[in-house]
């Protein structure tokens, strides 16, 4: 009986140790990300487009293994680095580096709406709005000191312009999120 009890205690202790190591491994996969405010460099940025992009831009990074640096801290780091958002361009690598250092972020992400084209077609009974969106991203990895630049495209068709624009932007942003998540 003592041997069985000893083996049972040994088994429980060993599984507790294994689960503790697994828990530490999961915690070590937590990434901190500084998200630079997006840039809307197109003429089509009506209020609803701004709202859609702002909500979806931050929402895409709300996954369990990502901790987002507060916007105020990112803005302070951008100001400290001398970045001027009025130029309507994403910052250069040195600004991404400075933001990562100041905020202690593992990664820094920036996005720009480069193109947003809407074309309407009136057919016999209905109207169709076709929208194409092009987004440019910069993604900085602090540990490798590497800046990756890429773009994504999205398109949509709908009778309502707002829905068409929303879906095209969402399509392009989903592709961007996937590329970023795959790079973590």
C-alpha positions in Angstrom: 0.0 0.0 0.0 2.9 2.3 0.8 4.4 1.7 -2.6 1.1 2.6 -4.3 0.7 5.7 -2.3 4.4 6.7 -3.0 3.8 6.1 -6.8 0.6 8.2 -6.7 2.3 11.1 -4.9 5.3 10.9 -7.3 2.9 10.9 -10.3 1.0 13.9 -9.0 4.2 15.9 -8.3 5.6 15.1 -11.8 2.4 16.2 -13.6 2.2 19.4 -11.5 5.8 20.1 -12.6 4.9 19.4 -16.3 1.8 21.7 -16.1 3.9 24.4 -14.5 6.4 24.3 -17.3 3.7 24.3 -19.9 2.1 27.4 -18.2 5.5 29.2 -18.2 5.9 28.4 -21.9 2.5 29.9 -22.7 3.3 33.0 -20.7 6.6 33.4 -22.6 4.7 33.6 -25.9 3.1 36.9 -24.8 4.1 39.6 -27.2 3.9 43.3 -26.6 2.9 45.5 -29.5 3.0 49.2 -30.0 0.4 50.2 -32.6 1.1 53.5 -34.3 -2.1 55.5 -35.1 -3.2 54.7 -38.7 -2.8 57.2 -41.5 -5.6 57.9 -43.8 -4.0 59.4 -46.9 -7.0 59.3 -49.2 -9.7 61.8 -50.0 -12.4 59.2 -49.3 -12.0 59.3 -45.5 -15.5 60.3 -44.4 -16.3 60.1 -40.7 -17.7 56.6 -40.9 -14.6 55.4 -42.7 -12.5 56.8 -39.9 -14.7 55.1 -37.3 -14.6 51.7 -39.1 -10.8 51.8 -39.5 -10.1 52.9 -35.9 -12.2 50.2 -34.4 -11.0 47.4 -36.7 -7.4 48.5 -36.6 -7.0 48.0 -32.9 -9.5 45.2 -32.6 -7.4 43.0 -34.9 -4.6 42.8 -32.3 -6.8 41.8 -29.4 -5.8 38.2 -29.3 -4.7 36.2 -26.2 -0.9 36.2 -27.0 -0.7 40.0 -27.6 -0.5 42.8 -25.1 -1.1 46.2 -26.7 0.9 49.2 -25.4 -1.5 52.0 -24.3 -2.1 54.6 -27.0 -0.9 57.4 -24.7 2.5 55.7 -24.3 2.9 55.1 -28.0 2.0 58.8 -28.7 4.6 60.0 -26.1 7.2 57.8 -27.8 6.3 59.1 -31.2 6.6 62.7 -30.0 9.9 61.9 -28.3 11.2 60.5 -31.6 10.2 63.7 -33.4 7.6 62.0 -35.7 5.2 64.4 -37.5 2.0 62.7 -38.5 0.9 65.7 -40.7 3.2 64.5 -43.5 0.7 61.6 -44.0 3.5 59.0 -44.3 4.4 56.1 -42.0 7.5 56.7 -39.9 10.9 55.5 -41.0 12.8 52.7 -39.3 14.5 54.9 -36.7 11.2 56.1 -35.4 9.9 52.5 -35.1 13.1 51.6 -33.2 12.7 54.5 -30.8 9.0 53.6 -30.2 10.0 50.0 -29.5 12.7 51.1 -27.1 10.7 53.7 -25.3 7.6 51.5 -24.8 9.6 48.2 -24.4 7.5 46.7 -27.2 8.5 43.5 -28.9 6.9 44.8 -32.2 5.7 48.1 -33.6 3.0 48.2 -36.3 2.0 51.1 -38.5 -0.7 51.2 -41.2 -1.7 53.6 -43.9 -4.7 53.7 -46.1 -3.0 54.3 -49.4 -5.9 53.9 -51.8 -9.6 53.7 -51.5 -11.5 53.7 -54.8 -15.3 53.6 -55.1 -17.0 53.2 -58.5 -20.8 53.1 -58.8 -22.7 51.4 -61.6 -26.4 52.0 -62.2 -28.0 49.0 -63.9 -31.6 48.6 -65.0 -33.0 47.9 -61.6 -30.2 48.2 -59.1 -27.1 50.1 -58.2 -23.7 48.5 -57.5 -20.8 50.1 -55.7 -17.4 48.5 -56.2 -14.7 49.4 -53.8 -11.0 48.7 -53.8 -8.8 49.3 -50.8 -5.0 49.3 -50.6 -3.3 49.4 -47.2 0.4 49.8 -46.5 2.0 48.3 -43.4 5.3 48.7 -41.6 6.1 46.0 -39.1 9.1 46.3 -36.8 10.6 43.4 -34.9 12.7 44.7 -32.0 14.7 41.5 -31.4 15.9 41.3 -35.0 16.0 45.1 -35.6 14.2 44.4 -38.9 11.5 46.5 -40.5 9.1 44.7 -42.9 7.1 46.7 -45.4 4.1 45.2 -47.2 0.8 46.1 -48.6 -2.6 44.4 -48.7 -5.6 44.8 -51.0 -9.3 44.3 -50.5 -12.3 44.6 -52.7 -16.1 44.5 -52.2 -19.4 45.1 -54.0 -22.6 46.2 -52.5 -25.6 48.5 -53.3 -24.6 50.7 -50.4 -21.4 52.7 -50.5 -20.8 52.5 -46.8 -21.1 48.7 -46.8 -18.9 48.3 -49.8 -16.2 50.5 -48.3 -16.4 48.8 -44.9 -16.1 45.3 -46.5 -13.2 46.3 -48.8 -11.2 47.8 -45.9 -12.0 44.8 -43.6 -10.9 42.4 -46.3 -7.5 44.2 -46.7 -7.1 44.5 -42.9 -7.7 40.8 -42.4 -4.9 40.0 -44.8 -2.6 42.4 -42.9 -3.5 40.9 -39.5 -2.7 37.4 -40.8 0.7 38.5 -42.2 1.5 40.1 -38.9 0.4 37.2 -36.7 2.3 34.8 -38.9 5.4 36.9 -38.3 5.2 36.8 -34.5 
